[in-house]
Amino acid sequence: MEKKYILAIESSCDETSAAVVVNGREVLSNIIASQIDTHKKFGGVVPEVASRMHIEVVSGVVQEALEEAGVTLQDIDAIGVTYGPGLVGALLVGLQFAKGLAFSTKKPLVGVNHIEGHICANYIQHKDLKPPFVSLVVSGGHTFIVHVKDYGVYEVIGQTRDDAAGEAYDKVARALGLGYPGGPKIDKLAREGNPDSIAFPKANFHDKSLDFSFSGVKSAVLNYLNKAKMQNVEVNKADVAASFQKAVIEVLKDNVMETCKSRNVKKIAIAGGVASNSALRETIMNAASKKGIEVLFPAPVLCTDNAAMIGSAAYFNLVNGKISDLNLNAKPNLKL
């Protein structure tokens, strides 16, 4: 099998990343310049600051990815890049840089959907994984259940109608005074709490939809904390974290198990930043093992935003003939 080398660039939010990936599964380099320390003091990602920081580092990150992989631009077969969804200014930095490279080297440009990238992270981690499978993508900006029918062929079964799961985590963490990013901090604190101590609501839709809504549970937590503050009642933060986390994870688990049943699929691949969450992994693995369903996760570095996953998705797009032209524009609300 002929080797195809993809140079991939990811800049959809607050990570500037570049990677060199061979045939969609072998990672030669995956460089990530994170902006977490900068955004921490604002309690969340500031889009203008993120864009400026991408501009400062993108060239160096790409250079480092090529050097670590031991290849030059001449060895690269295509340039893959995230063009949505994400923050428009941030996306444009990576996209314009990738277009410049594609134009100057006369290599094909392959635009990648960021959500598709998260799904493809599992192809890197699990070299023999092939569709069909069900993917649960849970991150700061996205919550999706996707039936992956073939490489690049997706049916969205459920998605969030308001806040993404990771967004709710960040907002609750801020209210609890835990800081940013909220996901890992709530996960850690929840281990010390009782998940059954507070009954926070779980949203289910009357139309039998497997969509999600996390704004209700987030508001319920904020109301609970405000009420306690007004009544001068001491709050057990660990119990709040554990109960909130349970309300979110139970819905994710129920909907993904229902999808496996309705689509007759025996494999779940979880992806996105929240895929690193220990309670999520445990809950879904326990439910799946009872039904004989295999559950796969990428390594933590492949759960966060990174260019290796974009390189994997770009490879499968390239071999399927999905090539972009140089008029490709950033689409902040791109659908899968």
N, C-alpha and C positions, 0 to 999 in steps of 0.2 A: 504493500500500500504506500502510495506516494505521500511524503510528509508535507503538510501545509503549515507554514509558520504564520501566525496572526500576531500583529502588534495591536494591543487593545488599550483604549483610554476610557476612564470612567471619572466623571466630575459632576454627578447629578445633585449632590448635596454638599457635605463638608469633608469629603475625602477626595484628594487628588490621587489617582492611581493609574499605573501603567503596567502592562504585563506582556510577556511573550508566551504564547500557548501553541502547542503542536497538536494538530488533529483533534482539537476540542477537548482533550483529556489530559495531556501532559503539560505541566506548568514549568517553564524554564526560569521565569522570574515573575514576581508579583510585588511591585513596590507600592506602598501606601503612605502618603503624607497626610496625617490626620490633623484636623483643626480643633479637636475637642477642647484642648486647653484654652484656646482663644474664646470659643463660644461659651465655655463654662461660666465665665463671669457675667454673661448676659442671661444665663438660665435657659438657653436654647440657641438654635442656629439663626444668625442674622444674615439674610440673603446677600446684602451688598458686601458685607465683610467676607463672606464665603467666596464670592466672585473674585474679589481683589486678591485673595490668598491663592486661589487657583492660578490666576495669571502669573503670580510671582514664582510658583514652583513647577508648573506643568512641564516646561522644557527640560528642567533638571531631572524630573521624575521619569520622563520618557527616556532620556539619555541613560539614566541608571538602570532602567529595565533592560535596555539593549545590551549594556555592558555586562550586567549580571548573567544574562542569557548567553553571552558569548557570541552574539550575532550582530550584523550590521543591517542597515535599512535595505541593502541589496538582497539580503537573505529572506526578507519578509515577503509573503505572498499577498497579504491584504491588511488594510488598516481597519480595525473594528472600533466603534465608538458608541457610547450611550447618547441617544438623542431625545429621550424622554422615558417615563415621566420624571419630574424633578423640578428644581428651582431654575427658572428660565436663564438667569444670568450665569449661574454655575454651569448649566448644560452647554451654553454657548461657548464658554472658554475651551472646554475639551473638544467640542465639535469643530470649532474654527481651526484649532491646532491640528486635528486629525485631517481636516480638509486640505490644509496647507501641505501636510506630509503626503497625502494621496496625490495631490496635484503635482508636487515637485518630483515625486518618485515614480509617477505614472502607475501607481498600484491601485487596485480596486478599493473603494470605500464601502464599508458594510455598516449601516446604521443598526443599532441594537436597542430593543426595548428593555429597559432596566429590570422589569419584572421577569422577563424571559431570562435575563442574566442570572437572577437569583435561582430560578428553576434549574438552569444548566450547571450551577455550582455542584450539584449532585453528580453530574457526569464526570467531574474532575475527581471528586472524592471516591466515587464507586465506579471503577473503570468498566465494569461489565453491565452497568445499568442501561436498560433500553426501555423505550415506551412500549406499551401503555402503563401509566401509573397516575396516581393522584398526587398533586403537589399542594401543600399548604404554605403560602408565602406570607410571613408575618414580620413586619418591620416597622420602623418609626413612621413611615409614610404610607404603608400599604398593608392591606389584609385581603388575601385572595385564596379561594379554593379553585384549583384548575385541574381539569381532566386533560392530562398530556396524552394525546392519542398517537402522536408520532413526533419525530423531530420537527419542531416549528409548527406543529398543528395543535392548537389549544382550544378547549371549551371552558369558558369561565362559568363555574357553577355557583359561586357566591363571592360577594365582595362587601366591603364596609360601605354603609350608606352615609356615614358621618366620619367620626374620628377613626384613625387606624389604631390598632391595638397598642403599638409602640408609643403613639402620641398620647394615648390615655395614660400609659405608664409614666411618661415624662411629666404630665400635668399633675398626677397624683403624687409623684415623688416630690415635685416642687411644693405642693401643699403640705406634705409631711416634713418639709425642710431637709430633704435628703440630698438635693443638688442634682446636677445634670452630668451624664445621661442617666435617666431614671430607671431603665430596665434592670440592669445588673444590681442596682442598689435595692430595689424593691424585692428582687429575687432573693438576695442575701438576707434582708431583714425578715422576709416572710417565713424563712426556715425557723425563726424563733417564735413565730406566732401561731395562733389557732385559726385555721381556715374556716372553721364553722362558727366562729364567735359572732360574726355580724352577717346578716343575710342581705347582701347587696343584689340588686335586680339583674336578671339576665334577659336580654331582649330576644324575643322570638316573634316572627312575623306571621300574620294570619293567612297570608297567601301561600303558605308552605314553602316560602323562599328560604334558601340557605344563606341569605345575606347576613351581614353582621351590623350591629350598632353598638358602639362603645361610649357614646356621649352620655347615655343614661346612667351607666354604672359610674362613670367619672363624676357626673353631677351629684349622684347619690353619696359618693365618698366626700366630696367637697361640702355638701350640706351637713353630713354627719360631723365633719370636723368643725364647721362653723357653729353648729348647734352646741357641741361640747364646749367650745370656746366661750360662747355666750352664757352658758350655764356654769362656767368655771369647773367643768368636769375634766379630770385627768384622762387622757386618751392613751390606750396601749397601741403604740404605733406599729408594733410587730403584728398584732391581731388585725389592724386595719389593712396592712400590706398583704397579709396572708388571705384575708377574706376577699379583698379586691382581686387579687391574683386568681383565686379560685373561680370567682364569677366570670372572669375573662376566659380562663383556660377551659372551663367546662363547656362553654359555647363553642370554642374552637374545636374541641374534641368531638362534641356531639355532631357538629356539621360535617366534619371531615369523615367521621365513621359512617354517617348517613350517605355521603357521596360514594364511598367505597361500596356500600350495599347496593345503591341504585345503579351504579355503573359496573358492578360486578368486577371490581379491581382488588387485587390482593397485595398492593404495594403502595406505601405512602412515602413521599420524599418531602421533608420539611426544609424550608429555606428562609432566608432573611434574618435580620439582626436578632429578632426575638426567638429564633430557632436555637440560640445558645441557652435559653432559659431552662434551668434544671427542672422546674415543676412542669413545664409544658412537655418536655421530653418524657418525663416519668409518667404523666397522666395519659398521654397518647400511646406510649409503649404498652402500658398496662391494659388499656382498652383494646388495643390491636392484637395483643398476644392471645386474648380470649377468643378472638375471631380468626386466628391463624393468618393475620395480616403482617407483612414485614414493614418495619419502619426504618427509614434511612435519614441520616443527618449529615451535612457537611461539617468539616472542622470549623472551629470558631472563626478563624481568619477568613474563611469562605462564606461565613454567615453575614458579616458586615459588608458594606459596599467595597468592592474590589474589582480590579480590571481583569483578573484571571477568569472570573465567571462571564464577563463580557466577551472575552476572547473565545471562550467555549461556544457561546451563543453565536458569535460572528462566524465561527468555522462552519457550524451546521447551516447557517443562512447562506454562506458562500457556496457550499457544495449543493445546496438546493437552488442556486442561481439567483438568490435574493441579494442583489447588489444595488447600492444607492448611487445617485449622481451627486455632483458637487453643489446642487441647489438644495440639498437636504437641510431642513431647518429644525431647530429645537422645538419640541412639543411638550410643554410642561404637564399637560393633562392627557398624555398619550394612553390609549386603551390597549389592552393585550389582544 
